Amino acid sequence: MMELKKLVDEGKIRYIGLSEASASTIRRAHTVHPITAVQLEWSLWSRDAEEDIIPTCRGFFSSGAKLVDNLVDNDMRKNLPRFQPENLEHNKHIFEKVNELAEKKGCSASQLALAWVHHQGADVCPIPGTTKIENLNQNVGALSVKLTESEMAELESLASDEGAVKGERHSAMKSTWKYSETPSLSSWKKE
């Protein structure tokens, strides 16, 4: 963080952001220099960031279960636990319910899922991945989807119940914010 702060001070970079950082790491980094952004998965499927990360900081929904069928052989998503047959059959029911609500709203399920993240507050900015112009247009269209409090609650209830989503985000869960605690400064040895 001190090196990044130096880069800001030298005018070489403007902002500092973190990816998959724990709440305490974010707080400690922020004491060195303000953190502008924290990147992690926060979606209807991945709600665990709400426990610590979101209070600190204040693409399944585009195709549903058919997503796996349309992936090329070497696409890493084919290996994600949530898309394995033992979990996919269960998880597709969440997609179907989100899709039903999206149809009522006159938008796509992916737009509805992005709108849910967008409605988490003015300090939250979804960062959807996209490689196609039509997906970019869909993502931009999500900004016009307005959700009522009851619609927000309905969406949250779909994925927040215990066991609602089956399978971890990915098999290498060690690389997420949950397991990314950095050692405290007092534990460092000075040479």
C-alpha positions in Angstrom: 0.0 0.0 0.0 2.9 2.4 0.8 4.2 1.8 -2.8 0.8 2.4 -4.3 0.4 5.5 -2.2 3.8 6.7 -3.6 2.5 6.2 -7.1 -0.5 8.3 -6.3 1.7 11.0 -4.8 3.9 11.0 -7.9 0.8 11.4 -10.1 1.5 8.0 -11.9 -1.9 6.6 -10.8 -5.0 8.3 -9.5 -6.8 5.7 -7.5 -6.1 2.5 -5.6 -8.5 -0.5 -5.7 -8.4 -4.0 -4.2 -9.7 -7.3 -5.5 -11.0 -10.1 -3.3 -9.8 -8.5 -0.1 -11.1 -9.3 3.4 -12.8 -6.6 5.5 -9.8 -6.1 7.8 -7.4 -5.9 4.8 -9.6 -3.2 3.3 -9.7 -1.3 6.6 -5.9 -1.6 7.1 -5.2 -0.6 3.5 -7.5 2.4 3.8 -5.5 3.7 6.8 -2.5 4.0 4.4 -4.5 5.6 1.5 -8.2 5.8 0.6 -9.4 2.8 -1.3 -11.5 3.8 -4.3 -12.9 0.4 -5.3 -13.2 -3.2 -4.1 -13.8 -5.8 -6.8 -15.5 -9.1 -5.8 -18.5 -11.1 -6.7 -21.7 -9.7 -5.2 -24.7 -11.1 -6.9 -27.9 -12.9 -6.2 -25.9 -16.1 -6.0 -22.9 -14.7 -4.0 -24.3 -13.0 -0.9 -21.5 -13.7 1.6 -19.9 -10.4 1.0 -22.9 -8.8 2.8 -21.6 -10.2 6.1 -18.4 -8.1 6.3 -17.3 -6.7 3.0 -20.3 -4.6 2.0 -20.7 -3.0 5.5 -17.0 -2.2 5.4 -17.2 -0.6 2.0 -20.7 0.4 1.8 -23.2 -14.7 -15.7 -25.7 -17.3 -14.7 -28.7 -14.9 -15.0 -28.2 -14.4 -18.7 -28.7 -18.0 -19.9 -29.7 -20.1 -16.9 -28.9 -23.7 -16.9 -28.4 -23.7 -20.7 -25.3 -21.6 -20.1 -23.1 -24.7 -19.7 -24.4 -26.3 -22.9 -23.2 -23.2 -24.9 -19.7 -23.0 -23.4 -16.7 -24.0 -25.5 -14.8 -27.0 -24.1 -11.9 -25.0 -22.6 -14.2 -22.4 -20.9 -13.3 -22.4 -17.2 -16.9 -21.9 -16.2 -17.5 -25.6 -17.1 -15.5 -26.5 -14.0 -17.2 -24.2 -11.6 -19.0 -26.1 -8.8 -22.3 -24.3 -9.3 -22.4 -25.6 -12.9 -21.8 -29.2 -12.1 -24.7 -31.6 -12.7 -25.2 -32.3 -9.0 -25.8 -28.5 -8.4 -27.0 -27.3 -11.7 -30.4 -29.0 -11.6 -31.1 -27.3 -8.3 -29.7 -23.9 -9.2 -31.7 -23.7 -12.5 -34.8 -23.3 -10.3 -33.5 -20.0 -9.0 -32.9 -18.8 -12.6 -36.4 -19.8 -13.6 -37.9 -17.8 -10.7 -35.7 -14.8 -11.6 -36.7 -15.2 -15.2 -40.4 -15.1 -14.3 -40.0 -11.8 -12.4 -37.9 -10.4 -15.3 -40.7 -11.2 -17.7 -43.2 -9.3 -15.4 -40.7 -6.4 -15.4 -40.3 -6.5 -19.2 -36.5 -7.1 -19.0 -34.1 -10.0 -19.2 -33.0 -12.0 -16.2 -29.5 -10.7 -16.6 -30.7 -7.1 -16.6 -32.8 -7.9 -13.5 -29.8 -9.4 -11.7 -27.6 -6.4 -12.6 -30.4 -4.0 -11.5 -30.5 -5.8 -8.1 -26.8 -5.1 -7.6 -27.2 -1.5 -8.9 -30.1 -1.0 -6.3 -27.8 -1.8 -3.4 -26.8 1.8 -3.1 -25.3 4.8 -4.9 -21.8 3.6 -3.8 -22.2 0.3 -5.6 -21.3 -0.1 -9.2 -21.8 -3.5 -11.0 -18.9 -4.6 -13.2 -20.4 -7.1 -15.6 -18.1 -8.9 -17.9 -18.9 -8.8 -21.5 -17.2 -9.6 -24.8 -20.1 -8.9 -27.2 -21.8 -5.6 -28.1 -25.3 -7.1 -27.7 -24.4 -8.1 -24.1 -23.0 -4.6 -23.5 -26.3 -3.1 -24.7 -28.2 -5.5 -22.3 -26.0 -4.4 -19.4 -26.6 -0.7 -20.1 -30.3 -1.5 -20.3 -30.2 -2.8 -16.8 -29.7 0.8 -15.6 -33.3 1.6 -16.6 -34.8 -1.3 -14.6 -36.4 0.1 -11.4 -37.1 -2.2 -8.6 -39.6 -1.7 -5.8 -38.8 -2.7 -2.2 -41.1 -5.8 -2.6 -39.3 -6.8 -5.8 -35.9 -6.4 -4.1 -37.1 -8.5 -1.2 -38.5 -11.2 -3.5 -35.2 -11.4 -5.4 -33.2 -11.5 -2.1 -35.4 -14.3 -0.8 -34.7 -16.5 -3.8 -31.0 -16.8 -3.1 -30.6 -15.9 0.6 -32.3 -18.9 2.1 -29.9 -21.5 3.6 -28.9 -23.9 0.9 -30.7 -21.8 -1.8 -27.6 -21.8 -4.1 -25.7 -25.1 -4.4 -22.0 -25.2 -5.1 -19.2 -22.8 -4.3 -18.3 -19.8 -6.5 -15.3 -21.8 -7.8 -13.2 -24.7 -6.8 -10.2 -22.5 -5.7 -12.1 -20.8 -2.9 -8.8 -20.0 -1.3 -8.4 -17.1 -3.7 -11.5 -15.2 -2.5 -11.8 -12.5 0.1 -12.7 -15.1 2.7 -9.2 -16.5 2.7 -7.2 -13.4 1.7 -6.3 -12.1 5.2 -2.9 -10.4 5.1 -0.7 -10.6 8.1 -0.9 -7.7 10.6 1.8 -5.1 10.3 3.0 -6.0 13.8 3.9 -9.5 12.7 6.3 -8.2 10.0 10.0 -8.5 10.8 12.1 -5.5 10.1 15.5 -6.1 8.5 
